[in-house]
């Protein structure tokens, strides 16, 4: 029974990791764009981004997931995601990417604004272009500032992947809970927690390593 539970949880872990990895792939660059846009001189663009971030941060991720998965089917008359597991994972990644991009944008904006203006002015004096100043001066120093808050959000993402079970996506928590429903066993739920702890533990070690590597900015 133990090996059967382990095998099922490993399958769920694979889906959890897929959701986690794809969310980061899409949300990090989107969050950076939103962060840059929210610090833009264009007032209209700033306001649109501020409203978007306010709405996404002010409503539950579970609600956003339900709307994104079920909404198009009710509005358009057919489910654009399909009824298979791949469609459920895709809808989850879309919802998570939008949600976390908005949270990341606030972190990125704070990191950009935290870089002293004198650093950018020094780049201008040296004859650097705006893009060179951003990528070689602002961005590098911003990364050091955003790693600690970013690591917290990314670790939270690991646990938030469990929300995918609300649309029946077969991730890690769904796999553990299936044994409670089918066999009345509770220990697989505690065993599921071990998988999350290992996942988070690896990420924690990784971020500690990254922070030490970035100590040269001090």
Secondary structure as the mmCIF struct_conf table of DSSP 4:
data_model
#
loop_
_struct_conf.conf_type_id
_struct_conf.id
_struct_conf.beg_label_comp_id
_struct_conf.beg_label_asym_id
_struct_conf.beg_label_seq_id
_struct_conf.end_label_comp_id
_struct_conf.end_label_asym_id
_struct_conf.end_label_seq_id
HELX_RH_AL_P HELX_RH_AL_P1 UNK A 2 UNK A 38
TURN_TY1_P TURN_TY1_P1 UNK A 39 UNK A 39
BEND BEND1 UNK A 41 UNK A 41
HELX_RH_AL_P HELX_RH_AL_P2 UNK A 43 UNK A 58
BEND BEND2 UNK A 59 UNK A 59
HELX_RH_AL_P HELX_RH_AL_P3 UNK A 61 UNK A 76
BEND BEND3 UNK A 77 UNK A 78
TURN_TY1_P TURN_TY1_P2 UNK A 80 UNK A 81
BEND BEND4 UNK A 83 UNK A 84
HELX_RH_AL_P HELX_RH_AL_P4 UNK A 85 UNK A 114
BEND BEND5 UNK A 115 UNK A 115
HELX_RH_AL_P HELX_RH_AL_P5 UNK A 117 UNK A 125
TURN_TY1_P TURN_TY1_P3 UNK A 126 UNK A 127
HELX_RH_AL_P HELX_RH_AL_P6 UNK A 130 UNK A 133
HELX_RH_PI_P HELX_RH_PI_P1 UNK A 134 UNK A 138
HELX_RH_AL_P HELX_RH_AL_P7 UNK A 139 UNK A 160
HELX_RH_3T_P HELX_RH_3T_P1 UNK A 161 UNK A 167
TURN_TY1_P TURN_TY1_P4 UNK A 168 UNK A 168
HELX_RH_AL_P HELX_RH_AL_P8 UNK A 172 UNK A 183
HELX_RH_AL_P HELX_RH_AL_P9 UNK A 187 UNK A 213
HELX_RH_3T_P HELX_RH_3T_P2 UNK A 214 UNK A 217
#
